[in-house]
Amino acid sequence: MKTPGELLHNARLKHGVSQKRLAIRAGTTQSAISRIERDRVSPSVETLRELLRLLGEDLTLGFETRDSGIDRTLNARNLGLTPAQRVQQGLAFAEFVKRNLGGPVKRQAA
């Protein structure tokens, strides 16, 4: 993921616009544009959107579901098991771990 400064810098170079020219268009200073591009300051989303618009670009925001490593289908399947089936599955998994990792598995009396 690129920083706001990288986005602005890349867009400005793509359009062949100097920091000074962009600053004039935006009604700010060249040093303000430089600080943004060097990530010395973080512009608001609205400021970044406007600077990119002045360069002929649109800022688009979005989101994606984060992969948390949780298998929701497995969870749903496990929740469909009876308590006794869950215990059996847990014991079978413990045996699997014991066989493959060599660690002791302690069983509790039922």
Secondary structure, 3 states (H helix, E strand, C coil): CCCHHHHHHHHHHHCCCCHHHHHHHHCCCHHHHHHHHCCCCCCCHHHHHHHHHHCCCCCCCCCCCCCCCCCHHHHHHHHCCCHHHHHHHHHHHHHHHHHHHCCCCCCCCC
